[in-house]
């Protein structure tokens, strides 16, 4: 069974790679077309919403330090190996290093001077530009809702158990009426 599943997995992977290579022009054209769809624009607007940011921030916060430490270690290794000395910077030919969305444009310094990798650094700079007071309030509301969702069934169970004991001596007709 494992051999058959492995063979099917290999065939599927082969099929996906072949399909991508055969239709990559169509995939690129459809990708450009996708950016013009109203649904894509609505998703981008949703990503700018502070409620959506808070909803994503809550479950991802425990793993953020892990990614930051991995980025820090990766950048430290790159600096020790002098990787940035051997790479020509393609952004210097374009006249500068800028990155960002429509609302925020962040200047990216040369990678040698960064503590984190350039991709993580630009993400951190973008996240730092958010309205954190509004997001923090929404995080508190979401955590309160989650707490109520978890605690309410346990309290309801205790309340119903107490009610059963309190009503045990009462006649059934009085309880129903």
Buried (B, 14 or more C-beta within 10 A) or exposed (E): EEEEEEEEEEEEEEEEEEEEEEEEEEEEEEEEEEEEEEEEEEEEEEEEEBEBBBBEBBEEEEEEEEEBEEBBEEBEEBBEEEEBEEEEEEBEEEEEBEBBEEEEEBEBEEBEEBEBBBEBBBBBBBEEBBEBEEBEEBBEEBEEEEEEEEEEEEEEEEEEEEEEEEEEEEEEEEEEE
